[in-house]
Amino acid sequence: MKNIIVEFEKKRNSGIPISVVTCYDFSFARILEKSQIDVLLVGDSLGMVVQGHSSTLPVSLEDMIYHARAVRRGAPSKLLVVDMPFLSYQISIEEGIKNAGKLMQETACDAVKVEGSSGLVLELTKRLKEMGVPVIGHLGLTPQSFQTLGGYRIQGRTEESQYELQNSAKKLEDSGAVSIVLEMIPESLGKTVSESLRIPTIGIGAGRHTGGQVLVLQDLLGMDESFHPKFLKKYANLGSIARTAFDTYHKEILERQFPKEEHSF
C-alpha cells in the first residue's frame, strides 16, 4: 500500500509533477485504476458536477463517504484524497477530528482535504497529523467560502492578499499539511508559494510552476460543452460523442435497426 507522505516527498524531491484527477464514481475510477494518474480526489465539487447544485455547500459528510467508497472500490491501488465538506470541520476541533476519522475509517482514503487557514483549520491540521491522518490544505479560491470571497473569481491579485496567501501556506506547512491545493491565483504567486514550501503544491488555475495539477474528470473529458474556464484544457469531447451515440441509438430504434439477430436470444 502506498503512503501519500512518502510518495509526495519523492515527487517533490525529484521535481516530478503530481497528476491528480477529481473522480466521483466506480466506473470512472475503474478506468483511472489502469491509468498512470497519481492521485484521485473525491471533491465536494460533486455537489455541482453530480448533484446539480449551484455550489458545494449542500454536500454532506454522508455524500462524501458514499462517493469515496465507490471510487475506492474502483481504484483500490490509487492514492485517494477526500474533501471534508462544509460544516464537517468548521464547528469545532473535536467535530473535525471525529469526521476526519470517520472519512478515513469508512472510505480507506489516504488523506483528507480542508479549505482555508483559520486558527481552527491550523489546529485541526496539527491534531490530525498527531493522530496519523494526513491533511491536504486548499488556498486561493476556496469554494466553501465563495460567498465571502465575492464569488468564483481569481484570488491574490493585490500585494496584501498575496502576502496573506504566502503566509497562510507557510502556516499550513508548519501545522503538518502534506500538500496544498492552490486554486485560481496568478501564475507568479503560484510559483512564489510553490518555491517557498517543502511540501508540493497542486494547482488548478495557478499556473505552470506548481508541484502538480488537478482537474475534474468531467471537465477534462469535455462532458459539459458550455463550461470553458481559462484554466481548463479539454483532452476529449465526450459530451458531443455521447450525444451522437444517444441520437444514433434513438434513430436505430425508430428504424428497427436495433436490436438485430446477433443481439437476440
C-alpha positions as CSV (number, residue, x, y, z in Angstrom):
1,M,0.0,0.0,0.0
2,K,1.3,3.4,-1.0
3,N,2.0,6.1,1.7
4,I,0.9,9.5,0.5
5,I,3.5,11.4,2.5
6,V,6.4,9.2,1.2
7,E,5.1,9.4,-2.4
8,F,4.7,13.2,-2.3
9,E,8.2,13.6,-0.8
10,K,9.6,11.5,-3.6
11,K,7.9,13.6,-6.2
12,R,8.9,16.9,-4.6
13,N,12.5,15.9,-4.1
14,S,12.8,14.6,-7.7
15,G,11.0,17.6,-9.3
16,I,8.4,15.2,-10.9
17,P,4.9,16.9,-11.1
18,I,1.9,15.1,-9.4
19,S,-1.1,14.3,-11.6
20,V,-4.5,14.5,-9.8
21,V,-8.0,13.8,-11.2
22,T,-11.2,14.6,-9.3
23,C,-13.4,11.5,-9.6
24,Y,-16.8,10.6,-8.1
25,D,-17.8,7.1,-9.1
26,F,-16.8,3.5,-9.5
27,S,-17.0,3.3,-13.3
28,F,-14.5,6.1,-14.0
29,A,-12.4,5.1,-11.0
30,R,-12.0,1.6,-12.6
31,I,-10.7,3.3,-15.8
32,L,-8.3,5.5,-13.7
33,E,-7.0,2.5,-11.8
34,K,-5.4,1.3,-15.0
35,S,-4.1,4.8,-15.9
36,Q,-0.8,6.5,-14.9
37,I,-2.6,9.2,-12.9
38,D,-1.0,9.6,-9.4
39,V,-3.9,10.6,-7.2
40,L,-7.7,10.5,-7.2
41,L,-9.6,13.3,-5.4
42,V,-13.2,12.8,-4.3
43,G,-14.1,16.5,-4.3
44,D,-17.1,18.2,-2.7
45,S,-17.5,19.7,-6.2
46,L,-19.7,16.6,-6.7
47,G,-22.4,18.9,-5.4
48,M,-22.3,20.7,-8.7
49,V,-21.0,18.1,-11.1
50,V,-23.0,15.1,-9.9
51,Q,-25.9,16.5,-7.9
52,G,-26.7,19.6,-9.9
53,H,-26.4,22.2,-7.1
54,S,-25.0,25.7,-7.7
55,S,-22.3,25.3,-5.0
56,T,-20.5,22.8,-2.8
57,L,-22.4,23.9,0.3
58,P,-25.3,21.3,0.2
59,V,-22.9,18.4,0.2
60,S,-23.0,16.3,3.4
61,L,-20.4,14.0,5.0
62,E,-22.5,11.1,4.1
63,D,-22.4,12.1,0.4
64,M,-18.6,12.2,0.5
65,I,-18.4,8.8,2.2
66,Y,-20.8,7.3,-0.4
67,H,-18.9,8.6,-3.4
68,A,-15.4,7.9,-1.9
69,R,-16.3,4.3,-1.2
70,A,-17.4,3.9,-4.8
71,V,-14.1,5.4,-6.0
72,R,-12.0,3.3,-3.7
73,R,-13.8,0.1,-4.9
74,G,-12.9,1.1,-8.5
75,A,-9.4,2.1,-7.8
76,P,-8.0,0.1,-4.9
77,S,-4.3,0.8,-5.6
78,K,-4.5,4.6,-6.2
79,L,-3.8,7.3,-3.7
80,L,-7.2,8.6,-2.6
81,V,-7.9,12.1,-1.1
82,V,-11.4,13.0,0.1
83,D,-12.7,16.6,0.7
84,M,-14.1,17.4,4.1
85,P,-17.4,19.1,3.2
86,F,-18.9,22.3,4.6
87,L,-19.6,22.3,8.3
88,S,-17.9,18.9,8.8
89,Y,-14.8,20.6,10.4
90,Q,-15.6,24.3,10.9
91,I,-17.7,23.9,14.1
92,S,-15.0,22.7,16.4
93,I,-11.7,20.8,16.6
94,E,-13.5,17.8,18.2
95,E,-16.1,17.7,15.4
96,G,-13.4,18.0,12.8
97,I,-11.3,15.1,14.3
98,K,-14.4,12.9,14.6
99,N,-15.4,13.5,11.0
100,A,-11.9,13.2,9.5
101,G,-11.6,9.9,11.4
102,K,-14.9,8.7,10.0
103,L,-13.8,9.5,6.5
104,M,-10.6,7.6,6.9
105,Q,-12.3,4.6,8.6
106,E,-15.2,4.3,6.2
107,T,-13.6,5.1,2.8
108,A,-10.0,3.8,3.2
109,C,-8.7,7.1,1.8
110,D,-5.1,8.2,2.2
111,A,-5.7,11.8,3.2
112,V,-8.4,14.4,3.8
113,K,-8.6,17.9,2.4
114,V,-9.7,21.1,4.2
115,E,-10.0,24.6,3.0
116,G,-8.6,27.8,4.4
117,S,-6.1,28.7,7.1
118,S,-8.1,29.9,10.1
119,G,-6.8,29.2,13.5
120,L,-9.2,26.3,13.8
121,V,-8.0,24.7,10.5
122,L,-4.4,25.1,11.5
123,E,-5.0,23.5,14.9
124,L,-7.1,20.7,13.3
125,T,-4.3,20.0,10.8
126,K,-1.8,19.7,13.6
127,R,-4.0,17.5,15.7
128,L,-4.8,15.2,12.8
129,K,-1.2,14.9,11.9
130,E,-0.5,13.8,15.5
131,M,-3.2,11.2,15.1
132,G,-1.8,9.9,11.9
133,V,-4.3,11.5,9.5
134,P,-2.6,13.2,6.5
135,V,-4.1,16.6,5.6
136,I,-4.0,18.5,2.4
137,G,-4.8,22.2,2.5
138,H,-6.6,24.4,0.0
139,L,-5.9,28.1,-0.6
140,G,-6.8,30.8,-3.1
141,L,-10.3,30.3,-4.3
142,T,-11.8,28.2,-1.6
143,P,-15.3,27.1,-2.9
144,Q,-16.8,26.6,0.5
145,S,-16.2,30.3,1.2
146,F,-17.1,31.7,-2.2
147,Q,-19.8,34.0,-0.8
148,T,-17.3,35.8,1.4
149,L,-14.7,35.9,-1.4
150,G,-17.1,37.8,-3.8
151,G,-17.9,34.7,-5.9
152,Y,-15.8,32.4,-8.1
153,R,-13.1,34.8,-9.1
154,I,-9.3,35.0,-9.1
155,Q,-7.7,35.5,-5.7
156,G,-4.3,37.0,-4.8
157,R,-4.4,40.0,-7.1
158,T,-3.3,42.6,-4.6
159,E,0.0,42.8,-2.8
160,E,-1.7,42.4,0.6
161,S,-3.7,39.3,-0.5
162,Q,-0.5,37.8,-2.0
163,Y,1.3,38.2,1.3
164,E,-1.6,36.7,3.2
165,L,-1.7,33.7,1.0
166,Q,2.1,33.1,1.2
167,N,1.8,33.4,5.0
168,S,-1.2,31.0,5.1
169,A,0.7,28.4,3.0
170,K,3.7,28.5,5.4
171,K,1.4,28.2,8.4
172,L,-0.3,25.2,6.9
173,E,3.0,23.6,6.2
174,D,4.2,24.2,9.7
175,S,1.0,22.7,11.0
176,G,1.7,19.5,9.2
177,A,-0.1,19.7,5.9
178,V,1.4,17.2,3.4
179,S,0.4,19.3,0.3
180,I,-1.6,22.4,-0.6
181,V,-4.1,22.9,-3.4
182,L,-3.7,26.4,-5.0
183,E,-6.9,27.4,-6.9
184,M,-7.3,30.4,-9.3
185,I,-4.4,32.6,-8.4
186,P,-1.9,34.4,-10.6
187,E,0.8,32.2,-12.0
188,S,3.6,34.4,-10.4
189,L,2.0,33.8,-7.0
190,G,1.7,30.1,-7.6
191,K,5.4,30.0,-8.4
192,T,6.4,32.0,-5.4
193,V,4.4,29.9,-3.0
194,S,5.4,26.6,-4.5
195,E,9.1,27.5,-4.3
196,S,8.8,28.7,-0.7
197,L,7.5,25.3,0.6
198,R,9.0,22.0,1.4
199,I,5.7,20.2,0.5
200,P,4.3,20.0,-3.0
201,T,1.5,22.3,-4.2
202,I,-1.3,21.1,-6.5
203,G,-2.6,23.8,-8.9
204,I,-5.9,24.4,-10.6
205,G,-5.7,27.7,-12.4
206,A,-2.5,28.5,-10.5
207,G,-0.1,28.4,-13.5
208,R,2.8,26.2,-14.7
209,H,5.1,26.2,-11.7
210,T,3.1,24.3,-9.0
211,G,4.2,20.8,-7.9
212,G,1.3,19.2,-9.7
213,Q,-2.1,19.8,-11.3
214,V,-5.7,18.8,-10.7
215,L,-8.7,18.8,-13.0
216,V,-12.2,17.5,-12.6
217,L,-12.6,14.3,-14.7
218,Q,-15.8,15.5,-16.4
219,D,-14.2,18.8,-17.3
220,L,-11.0,17.4,-18.8
221,L,-13.1,14.9,-20.8
222,G,-15.3,17.7,-22.2
223,M,-18.6,16.4,-20.9
224,D,-20.0,19.9,-20.3
225,E,-19.8,21.7,-23.7
226,S,-20.8,25.0,-22.1
227,F,-18.0,25.1,-19.5
228,H,-14.9,26.9,-20.7
229,P,-12.9,28.4,-17.8
230,K,-9.4,29.7,-18.8
231,F,-7.6,27.2,-16.6
232,L,-9.3,24.2,-18.3
233,K,-7.8,22.1,-21.2
234,K,-10.2,19.6,-22.6
235,Y,-8.5,16.4,-23.5
236,A,-11.5,14.9,-25.2
237,N,-15.1,15.9,-26.2
238,L,-17.1,13.2,-24.7
239,G,-20.2,15.4,-24.5
240,S,-20.6,15.5,-28.2
241,I,-19.5,11.9,-28.7
242,A,-22.1,10.7,-26.1
243,R,-24.9,12.8,-27.7
244,T,-24.1,11.4,-31.1
245,A,-24.3,7.9,-29.7
246,F,-27.6,8.5,-28.0
247,D,-29.1,10.0,-31.1
248,T,-27.8,7.1,-33.2
249,Y,-29.4,4.6,-30.7
250,H,-32.7,6.5,-30.9
251,K,-32.6,6.5,-34.7
252,E,-31.9,2.8,-34.9
253,I,-34.8,2.0,-32.6
254,L,-37.2,4.1,-34.7
255,E,-35.9,2.3,-37.9
256,R,-35.9,-1.1,-36.2
257,Q,-32.2,-1.4,-36.8
258,F,-31.6,-2.4,-33.2
259,P,-31.8,-5.0,-31.8
260,K,-30.7,-7.3,-34.7
261,E,-30.4,-11.0,-34.7
262,E,-27.0,-11.0,-33.1
263,H,-28.5,-9.1,-30.1
264,S,-31.3,-11.5,-29.6
265,F,-31.6,-14.8,-27.7
